[in-house]
């Protein structure tokens, strides 16, 4: 018995096709509609045809009911988490009044620390979310995150008079849950979308803008009429939506394969490699990108924090919260717009993100020179637009650089590295304001890091990862599918794009295999996929059989 094995790659998933013995009468069991072949003893035996590869990377469906439900779930998850985080100012005012009422001299700083712990924990522990996602899956990680956010908010309702307890329940517990749920909400999109990944990321990240615009009004009404206890319990119910969103996150890509055990590695090294995807940190392009983004964010968050005080000093009597509202509105629009642009052919997503940082830095440095309030609002609208561009491209660029298997930890570690500059930038600007009494120097200095970060991202174009080098240097012949299906024969692409995207499918030349392309055998899709090059090479009887005109009637 002669066995031939061959890996055949198509546009969906690799499969291993095993060759079997040709029947003694020259007929192939599968082509005759049977399920067995004859062995040397004349008895029937089972013919194994297809065997799925457990570690194959599947092509995203780019649509379908499940895909759109996943997008809606990720939209709600982003909206709920950052809607609660971004509207902490309403809770802050109520906590501050309570602490001042009991004579606490540090009421402002203690109340502010609760919100700072929430946003800091969310970003700082994002690497943990990426590691857990690879170990236990997207769905379970999001489910645990939803339980923590819901439980943390519900427990906070019992400690509204104890700010120390709120540091744990509202700050750390809710923040950890948000970290565990946020990273998977971006990573799951790459499982279902490829062609529309930029647009879908824009829609999902716009959820935070939509909820941030709605929730302050609702939360302010709740706190005023029901108090903090009832408000926290209602927020706990809203946070439970994350648990239901987790049910939709059915991953399509397999988990990363376990690391290879090499002799000479220490036990600590092997243990770390079982949790951390070190392949990401071997990619020079990812290292440059992951360092450039935190550098740019040292000045990125300064206008958001100090805009209200800047308006009070320079435009007294005007709406001090209006510029930040303008940034939030156009940020949502920018995520949709630039998400759509990022999916266009020949659009460089990294270059698009560089452009957003350059314009954010330039507009930040222009803030002290504004002589009128309408001009300030115009600058705020433009800043929000490019803020949406930067945020919506984080997920797609991570998939572009690290691929589906490395994207989850790539996003998680990037967000963790961003926690430090996002936390340090505004306090440093506040110290400069206290010393100078003006926002001229703080805003000018805040515009420099985004410009510098955008400049360092140019190095991405100057380096090449080892994997891509090996692909260009290899001389190994490509493994091709052995025949077109009926759909391919009736709908030839001839290198033309289908639905705006080229299908680089590997196809074998039928003439080189000695098969007539007009044979009726090739008009049946299920049969054409079984024409194996190994059989054609080793079994001349099979080749002759493929040319017989009456075989179509038997099928």
Secondary structure per residue as TSV (DSSP state, phi and psi in degrees):
chain	resnum	aa	ss	phi	psi
A	1	X	-	360.0	131.1
A	2	X	-	-103.6	127.2
A	3	X	-	-113.0	135.2
A	4	X	-	-126.0	134.1
A	5	X	E	-119.6	140.9
A	6	X	E	-151.8	136.7
A	7	X	E	-91.2	125.5
A	8	X	E	-115.7	121.1
A	9	X	-	-106.4	129.3
A	10	X	-	-121.8	-166.3
A	11	X	S	-79.7	-1.5
A	12	X	S	-109.2	-62.4
A	13	X	-	-158.6	146.3
A	14	X	-	-70.6	144.0
A	15	X	E	-134.6	155.2
A	16	X	E	-105.0	121.8
A	17	X	E	-107.0	122.8
A	18	X	E	-101.2	134.6
A	19	X	-	-82.6	153.1
A	20	X	-	-134.7	175.1
A	21	X	-	-73.5	135.7
A	22	X	-	-73.1	145.6
A	23	X	-	-67.1	153.5
A	24	X	T	-66.6	-22.9
A	25	X	T	-90.5	6.0
A	26	X	S	86.3	2.0
A	27	X	-	-101.1	138.1
A	28	X	-	-87.9	131.8
A	29	X	T	-61.3	-40.5
A	30	X	T	-72.3	-34.7
A	31	X	T	-69.7	-25.1
A	32	X	T	-89.4	9.2
A	33	X	T	85.4	2.4
A	34	X	-	-88.6	-178.1
A	35	X	S	-129.9	9.4
A	36	X	E	-144.1	157.7
A	37	X	E	-119.0	164.7
A	38	X	E	-93.0	133.2
A	39	X	-	-86.9	-173.4
A	40	X	T	-66.0	-28.3
A	41	X	T	-86.8	4.6
A	42	X	S	84.8	-3.5
A	43	X	-	-86.9	154.2
A	44	X	E	-76.4	145.0
A	45	X	E	-136.0	154.4
A	46	X	E	-73.0	138.4
A	47	X	-	-104.9	108.8
A	48	X	-	-78.1	122.8
A	49	X	-	-103.6	-57.8
A	50	X	E	-120.0	140.1
A	51	X	E	-137.1	114.9
A	52	X	E	-70.8	145.8
A	53	X	-	-87.9	120.6
A	54	X	T	-68.2	-24.0
A	55	X	T	-106.3	17.5
A	56	X	-	-73.0	142.9
A	57	X	-	-92.3	120.3
A	58	X	-	-87.2	152.1
A	59	X	-	-78.5	128.1
A	60	X	-	-60.8	144.4
A	61	X	-	-71.4	-21.5
A	62	X	-	57.5	38.4
A	63	X	-	149.5	-175.5
A	64	X	S	103.3	159.9
A	65	X	H	-58.3	-45.9
A	66	X	H	-63.2	-40.9
A	67	X	H	-63.1	-43.1
A	68	X	H	-71.3	-32.5
A	69	X	H	-66.3	-38.2
A	70	X	H	-62.4	-41.9
A	71	X	H	-62.1	-43.2
A	72	X	H	-64.3	-41.6
A	73	X	H	-62.1	-42.8
A	74	X	H	-66.7	-35.3
A	75	X	H	-61.1	-48.2
A	76	X	H	-65.2	-39.5
A	77	X	H	-61.6	-47.9
A	78	X	H	-62.4	-43.1
A	79	X	H	-64.1	-45.5
A	80	X	H	-64.8	-48.3
A	81	X	H	-63.1	-53.0
A	82	X	H	-82.8	-16.9
A	83	X	H	-65.3	-41.9
A	84	X	H	-68.9	-44.7
A	85	X	H	-65.4	-44.5
A	86	X	H	-76.2	-15.4
A	87	X	T	-102.3	21.1
A	88	X	H	-64.4	-20.3
A	89	X	H	-57.9	-32.6
A	90	X	H	-67.2	-44.1
A	91	X	H	-66.8	-37.3
A	92	X	H	-58.1	-45.7
A	93	X	H	-62.9	-40.7
A	94	X	H	-68.8	-42.3
A	95	X	H	-64.1	-40.6
A	96	X	H	-61.5	-42.0
A	97	X	H	-64.8	-41.0
A	98	X	H	-62.9	-43.7
A	99	X	H	-69.1	-37.2
A	100	X	H	-67.5	-32.2
A	101	X	H	-66.9	-28.4
A	102	X	T	-94.2	7.8
A	103	X	T	82.0	25.7
A	104	X	-	-79.4	121.6
A	105	X	T	-76.1	-15.4
A	106	X	T	-111.4	36.5
A	107	X	H	-61.4	-43.6
A	108	X	H	-65.9	-48.0
A	109	X	H	-68.1	-39.0
A	110	X	H	-66.5	-42.1
A	111	X	H	-66.6	-36.9
A	112	X	H	-70.1	-30.9
A	113	X	H	-65.3	-30.4
A	114	X	H	-60.8	-49.1
A	115	X	H	-67.9	-36.0
A	116	X	H	-65.1	-39.3
A	117	X	H	-63.8	-35.2
A	118	X	H	-64.7	-53.0
A	119	X	H	-69.9	-36.4
A	120	X	H	-65.9	-42.6
A	121	X	H	-66.6	-38.1
A	122	X	H	-58.2	-44.8
A	123	X	H	-84.3	-38.3
A	124	X	H	-64.9	-35.1
A	125	X	T	-96.8	10.9
A	126	X	H	-61.6	-35.1
A	127	X	H	-58.9	-35.5
A	128	X	H	-61.9	-39.3
A	129	X	H	-62.8	-42.1
A	130	X	H	-63.8	-40.8
A	131	X	H	-67.2	-44.4
A	132	X	H	-63.5	-36.2
A	133	X	H	-61.7	-41.9
A	134	X	H	-70.6	-27.8
A	135	X	H	-87.5	-44.2
A	136	X	H	-116.3	-7.2
A	137	X	-	106.6	158.6
A	138	X	H	-64.2	-44.6
A	139	X	H	-65.5	-46.3
A	140	X	H	-67.5	-39.1
A	141	X	H	-63.2	-44.7
A	142	X	H	-65.1	-38.5
A	143	X	H	-62.2	-45.0
A	144	X	H	-63.3	-41.2
A	145	X	H	-61.3	-41.9
A	146	X	H	-63.6	-39.8
A	147	X	H	-62.8	-41.4
A	148	X	H	-67.8	-42.6
A	149	X	H	-64.5	-44.1
A	150	X	H	-65.7	-45.8
A	151	X	H	-66.5	-42.2
A	152	X	H	-61.9	-41.8
A	153	X	H	-70.2	-38.1
A	154	X	H	-67.2	-42.8
A	155	X	H	-64.7	-31.2
A	156	X	H	-62.7	-27.0
A	157	X	T	-67.3	-18.7
A	158	X	T	-92.6	-5.6
A	159	X	-	-127.8	35.1
A	160	X	T	-65.9	-21.4
A	161	X	T	-97.7	0.3
A	162	X	-	-122.7	95.3
A	163	X	H	-68.0	-28.3
A	164	X	H	-64.5	-40.2
A	165	X	H	-68.3	-33.6
A	166	X	H	-65.9	-27.7
A	167	X	I	-56.7	-37.8
A	168	X	I	-84.4	-50.6
A	169	X	I	-71.6	-51.4
A	170	X	I	-83.0	-41.1
A	171	X	I	-78.1	-63.7
A	172	X	I	-81.6	-46.1
A	173	X	I	-66.9	-50.7
A	174	X	H	-64.9	-39.3
A	175	X	H	-63.9	-40.5
A	176	X	H	-64.4	-43.6
A	177	X	H	-61.0	-40.7
A	178	X	H	-64.6	-38.0
A	179	X	H	-64.2	-43.0
A	180	X	H	-68.8	-28.2
A	181	X	H	-92.1	-27.4
A	182	X	H	-73.0	-48.8
A	183	X	H	-59.5	-46.2
A	184	X	H	-62.2	-29.1
A	185	X	H	-66.4	-24.5
A	186	X	H	-89.0	-37.5
A	187	X	H	-70.1	-33.9
A	188	X	T	-66.5	-24.0
A	189	X	H	-65.4	-33.9
A	190	X	H	-69.8	-15.9
A	191	X	H	-76.2	-26.4
A	192	X	H	-113.8	-14.8
A	193	X	-	-136.2	141.3
A	194	X	S	-132.1	-55.5
A	195	X	T	-66.5	-37.2
A	196	X	T	-105.3	22.1
A	197	X	H	-61.6	-40.4
A	198	X	H	-63.8	-46.4
A	199	X	H	-64.7	-43.0
A	200	X	H	-65.6	-40.2
A	201	X	H	-61.3	-38.3
A	202	X	H	-63.0	-41.9
A	203	X	H	-65.7	-44.2
A	204	X	H	-65.9	-47.3
A	205	X	H	-69.9	-21.0
A	206	X	H	-68.7	-16.0
A	207	X	H	-58.5	-38.4
A	208	X	H	-64.5	-36.2
A	209	X	H	-67.8	-42.7
A	210	X	H	-63.8	-48.1
A	211	X	H	-69.4	-32.6
A	212	X	H	-66.9	-30.3
A	213	X	H	-76.4	-29.2
A	214	X	H	-93.7	-43.0
A	215	X	H	-66.4	-33.8
A	216	X	H	-58.7	-39.6
A	217	X	H	-66.4	-46.2
A	218	X	H	-66.1	-43.3
A	219	X	H	-67.9	-38.0
A	220	X	H	-61.6	-40.4
A	221	X	H	-65.8	-42.9
A	222	X	H	-64.1	-46.2
A	223	X	H	-63.6	-39.0
A	224	X	H	-69.7	-37.1
A	225	X	H	-100.4	-22.3
A	226	X	H	-122.3	-18.5
A	227	X	H	92.5	172.8
A	228	X	H	-68.9	-37.3
A	229	X	H	-59.8	-52.8
A	230	X	H	-65.9	-36.6
A	231	X	H	-62.9	-43.2
A	232	X	H	-63.8	-37.1
A	233	X	H	-69.1	-36.2
A	234	X	H	-67.5	-39.7
A	235	X	H	-64.2	-31.7
A	236	X	H	-65.6	-39.1
A	237	X	H	-65.0	-42.5
A	238	X	H	-64.0	-39.7
A	239	X	H	-66.0	-24.1
A	240	X	T	-67.3	-15.1
A	241	X	H	-59.8	-28.4
A	242	X	H	-62.1	-35.7
A	243	X	H	-63.0	-42.7
A	244	X	H	-69.7	-33.0
A	245	X	H	-63.8	-34.4
A	246	X	H	-61.9	-30.4
A	247	X	H	-63.4	-25.8
A	248	X	H	-82.0	-17.0
A	249	X	-	-80.6	77.4
A	250	X	-	-93.3	109.0
A	251	X	-	-69.5	141.4
A	252	X	-	-101.5	-24.3
A	253	X	S	-90.2	143.8
A	254	X	-	-70.4	156.1
A	255	X	-	-66.2	157.9
A	256	X	-	-58.0	142.2
A	257	X	-	-65.9	152.6
A	258	X	-	-63.0	148.0
A	259	X	-	-64.5	149.7
A	260	X	-	-74.3	133.9
A	261	X	-	-86.8	115.0
A	262	X	-	-106.8	141.2
A	263	X	T	-65.1	143.8
A	264	X	T	96.8	-11.5
A	265	X	-	-77.1	142.1
A	266	X	-	-74.6	163.9
A	267	X	H	-65.0	-36.4
A	268	X	H	-66.0	-43.0
A	269	X	H	-60.9	-45.5
A	270	X	H	-64.2	-39.6
A	271	X	H	-64.1	-44.9
A	272	X	H	-63.7	-39.4
A	273	X	H	-67.4	-22.8
A	274	X	T	-73.4	-16.0
A	275	X	T	-111.5	-38.6
A	276	X	S	-102.9	134.7
A	277	X	-	-82.7	92.7
A	278	X	T	-73.2	-12.7
A	279	X	T	-62.8	-33.1
A	280	X	G	-61.1	-40.0
A	281	X	G	-81.5	-1.4
A	282	X	G	-89.1	-10.4
A	283	X	-	-88.4	113.7
A	284	X	H	-64.0	-35.0
A	285	X	H	-65.1	-39.3
A	286	X	H	-68.2	-40.1
A	287	X	H	-60.5	-45.1
A	288	X	H	-62.4	-44.8
A	289	X	H	-64.9	-43.6
A	290	X	H	-69.7	-21.6
A	291	X	H	-88.1	-36.7
A	292	X	H	-67.8	-39.6
A	293	X	H	-62.8	-50.8
A	294	X	H	-60.7	-35.4
A	295	X	H	-60.0	-45.0
A	296	X	H	-66.0	-27.5
A	297	X	T	-84.1	-1.6
A	298	X	T	-61.4	-34.1
A	299	X	T	-109.7	-2.8
A	300	X	T	-64.6	-41.7
A	301	X	T	-89.5	-5.4
A	302	X	H	-60.9	-47.8
A	303	X	H	-61.7	-32.3
A	304	X	H	-63.6	-38.3
A	305	X	H	-82.2	-40.1
A	306	X	H	-102.9	4.3
A	307	X	H	-64.0	-40.1
A	308	X	H	-60.9	-46.4
A	309	X	H	-66.5	-36.6
A	310	X	H	-61.7	-41.1
A	311	X	H	-68.1	-39.6
A	312	X	H	-61.7	-38.7
A	313	X	H	-75.7	-39.8
A	314	X	H	-101.7	-25.7
A	315	X	S	-134.9	66.9
A	316	X	T	-61.7	141.2
A	317	X	T	90.3	-11.8
A	318	X	S	-88.0	167.7
A	319	X	-	-70.2	107.4
A	320	X	T	-71.5	-23.1
A	321	X	T	-94.2	-6.5
A	322	X	H	-64.8	-43.2
A	323	X	H	-60.1	-40.6
A	324	X	H	-66.6	-36.5
A	325	X	H	-63.5	-39.8
A	326	X	H	-63.0	-41.5
A	327	X	H	-61.2	-42.7
A	328	X	H	-65.2	-39.8
A	329	X	H	-67.3	-50.6
A	330	X	H	-72.9	-20.7
A	331	X	H	-64.8	-42.0
A	332	X	H	-62.9	-41.3
A	333	X	H	-66.1	-39.3
A	334	X	H	-64.6	-34.1
A	335	X	H	-65.6	-39.0
A	336	X	H	-71.4	-45.7
A	337	X	H	-64.5	-52.1
A	338	X	H	-76.4	-22.7
A	339	X	H	-64.6	-39.3
A	340	X	H	-67.5	-43.3
A	341	X	H	-64.0	-37.5
A	342	X	H	-64.1	-21.9
A	343	X	T	-87.3	-5.1
A	344	X	S	-71.5	150.5
A	345	X	T	-62.0	143.5
A	346	X	T	65.8	16.8
A	347	X	-	-90.1	123.6
A	348	X	-	-86.6	110.6
A	349	X	H	-67.3	-36.7
A	350	X	H	-64.2	-42.4
A	351	X	H	-63.8	-35.9
A	352	X	H	-65.0	-40.0
A	353	X	H	-69.6	-36.6
A	354	X	H	-59.6	-44.1
A	355	X	H	-59.2	-40.5
A	356	X	H	-64.0	-40.6
A	357	X	H	-66.7	-40.1
A	358	X	H	-61.0	-45.0
A	359	X	H	-72.4	-36.0
A	360	X	H	-63.2	-45.3
A	361	X	H	-63.2	-42.6
A	362	X	H	-65.2	-43.7
A	363	X	H	-67.6	-34.0
A	364	X	H	-64.3	-40.1
A	365	X	H	-70.8	-20.8
A	366	X	H	-82.8	-13.5
A	367	X	G	-58.3	-44.7
A	368	X	G	-64.5	-19.6
A	369	X	G	-89.4	-1.4
A	370	X	-	-69.9	128.2
A	371	X	-	-103.0	-6.0
A	372	X	S	-141.3	153.1
A	373	X	H	-68.3	-39.4
A	374	X	H	-59.6	-37.1
A	375	X	H	-65.7	-37.6
A	376	X	H	-62.1	-41.6
A	377	X	H	-64.9	-37.2
A	378	X	H	-64.0	-41.8
A	379	X	H	-64.9	-40.3
A	380	X	H	-63.8	-39.9
A	381	X	H	-62.6	-42.5
A	382	X	H	-67.4	-39.4
A	383	X	H	-61.9	-41.9
A	384	X	H	-63.6	-37.2
A	385	X	H	-61.2	-46.1
A	386	X	H	-80.8	-21.0
A	387	X	H	-63.2	-42.0
A	388	X	H	-63.5	-35.3
A	389	X	H	-62.4	-47.5
A	390	X	H	-61.1	-45.8
A	391	X	H	-70.3	-41.2
A	392	X	H	-68.8	-17.8
A	393	X	H	-95.8	-2.8
A	394	X	H	-61.9	-50.1
A	395	X	H	-64.6	-51.6
A	396	X	H	-58.4	-39.7
A	397	X	H	-67.9	-37.5
A	398	X	H	-60.9	-40.4
A	399	X	H	-69.7	-36.7
A	400	X	H	-63.8	-40.3
A	401	X	H	-85.2	-43.7
A	402	X	H	-105.6	-10.3
A	403	X	H	77.5	173.7
A	404	X	H	-61.1	-36.1
A	405	X	H	-76.2	-26.1
A	406	X	H	-104.1	-5.4
A	407	X	H	-67.2	-37.5
A	408	X	H	-61.4	-51.8
A	409	X	H	-70.1	-29.7
A	410	X	H	-61.5	-44.2
A	411	X	H	-67.7	-44.2
A	412	X	H	-61.3	-48.2
A	413	X	H	-67.9	-33.9
A	414	X	H	-63.8	-46.3
A	415	X	H	-63.4	-37.3
A	416	X	H	-63.2	-40.5
A	417	X	H	-68.6	-27.1
A	418	X	H	-76.2	-16.7
A	419	X	H	-62.9	-36.1
A	420	X	H	-66.7	-54.4
A	421	X	H	-65.0	-34.2
A	422	X	H	-64.9	-30.0
A	423	X	H	-82.8	-37.1
A	424	X	H	-84.9	-31.1
A	425	X	H	-57.2	-55.7
A	426	X	H	-61.3	-42.4
A	427	X	H	-62.4	-37.3
A	428	X	H	-63.8	-42.1
A	429	X	H	-63.2	-36.6
A	430	X	H	-66.1	-38.0
A	431	X	H	-64.0	-41.4
A	432	X	H	-64.5	-37.3
A	433	X	H	-66.1	-39.9
A	434	X	H	-63.2	-33.2
A	435	X	H	-81.2	-35.6
A	436	X	H	-101.8	-21.8
A	437	X	S	73.8	13.1
A	438	X	S	-146.3	154.0
A	439	X	S	-94.0	8.0
A	440	X	H	-63.7	-54.1
A	441	X	H	-67.3	-45.1
A	442	X	H	-58.8	-41.9
A	443	X	H	-72.3	-35.2
A	444	X	H	-66.3	-44.3
A	445	X	H	-67.9	-32.1
A	446	X	H	-68.5	-22.6
A	447	X	H	-81.7	-14.3
A	448	X	H	-73.7	-47.3
A	449	X	H	-56.4	-43.0
A	450	X	H	-60.3	-37.3
A	451	X	H	-67.5	-40.9
A	452	X	H	-68.6	-41.8
A	453	X	H	-62.1	-40.3
A	454	X	H	-63.9	-35.7
A	455	X	H	-68.1	-42.2
A	456	X	H	-67.0	-24.0
A	457	X	G	-68.5	-16.3
A	458	X	G	-64.1	-23.4
A	459	X	G	-64.5	-21.0
A	460	X	G	-59.7	-34.3
A	461	X	G	-76.2	-12.9
A	462	X	G	-98.6	-8.1
A	463	X	-	-117.0	161.4
A	464	X	-	-137.7	130.5
A	465	X	-	-73.3	156.7
A	466	X	H	-62.1	-36.7
A	467	X	H	-62.5	-43.5
A	468	X	H	-69.5	-30.7
A	469	X	H	-64.9	-43.4
A	470	X	H	-64.2	-34.7
A	471	X	H	-66.4	-37.4
A	472	X	H	-77.4	-27.2
A	473	X	H	-90.0	-16.5
A	474	X	-	-68.7	144.6
A	475	X	-	-115.7	9.8
A	476	X	-	-68.3	133.2
A	477	X	-	-64.3	146.9
A	478	X	-	-73.8	144.9
A	479	X	-	-89.9	122.5
A	480	X	-	-111.1	146.2
A	481	X	B	-61.7	153.7
A	482	X	S	-90.8	-15.5
A	483	X	S	-162.9	155.5
A	484	X	-	-73.7	148.0
A	485	X	-	-81.5	174.5
A	486	X	H	-61.8	-36.8
A	487	X	H	-63.2	-39.6
A	488	X	H	-67.5	-38.5
A	489	X	H	-68.1	-35.8
A	490	X	H	-84.3	-19.5
A	491	X	S	-130.1	66.9
A	492	X	-	-67.3	142.3
A	493	X	-	-90.7	-33.2
A	494	X	T	52.4	35.2
A	495	X	T	79.6	2.1
A	496	X	-	-85.1	150.5
A	497	X	-	-71.5	142.9
A	498	X	B	-110.0	123.7
A	499	X	T	55.9	38.0
A	500	X	T	78.7	9.6
A	501	X	B	-140.5	134.1
A	502	X	-	-75.7	136.1
A	503	X	-	-101.0	102.6
A	504	X	-	-86.8	74.2
A	505	X	-	-95.3	143.6
A	506	X	-	-89.0	121.2
A	507	X	B	-124.8	138.6
A	508	X	-	-87.9	153.5
A	509	X	-	-85.1	121.0
A	510	X	T	-67.3	-35.6
A	511	X	G	-62.2	-36.6
A	512	X	G	-67.3	-21.9
A	513	X	G	-92.9	-0.2
A	514	X	T	79.0	25.3
A	515	X	-	-112.6	135.9
A	516	X	-	-73.3	122.3
A	517	X	T	-66.5	-19.2
A	518	X	T	-92.7	4.8
A	519	X	-	-61.5	138.1
A	520	X	G	-63.8	-15.6
A	521	X	G	-59.4	-34.4
A	522	X	G	-80.4	-4.4
A	523	X	G	-86.6	-3.1
A	524	X	-	-108.5	114.4
A	525	X	H	-62.2	-41.5
A	526	X	H	-69.2	-24.7
A	527	X	H	-84.1	-40.2
A	528	X	H	-63.1	-30.1
A	529	X	T	-71.1	-14.0
A	530	X	T	-95.2	-2.6
A	531	X	-	-75.9	104.0
A	532	X	-	-99.9	139.5
A	533	X	H	-65.0	-31.9
A	534	X	H	-64.7	-41.3
A	535	X	H	-65.6	-41.4
A	536	X	H	-64.2	-36.6
A	537	X	H	-74.8	-37.5
A	538	X	H	-99.8	-15.2
A	539	X	-	-127.8	88.4
A	540	X	H	-62.2	-27.4
A	541	X	H	-63.7	-40.1
A	542	X	H	-63.6	-39.3
A	543	X	H	-63.5	-41.8
A	544	X	H	-64.8	-39.3
A	545	X	H	-63.6	-34.8
A	546	X	H	-64.7	-22.3
A	547	X	T	-90.6	-6.0
A	548	X	-	-75.2	129.0
A	549	X	T	-70.5	-26.5
A	550	X	T	-81.1	-4.5
A	551	X	H	-65.6	-29.1
A	552	X	H	-64.5	-35.7
A	553	X	H	-67.9	-35.4
A	554	X	H	-66.2	-39.1
A	555	X	-	-65.3	360.0
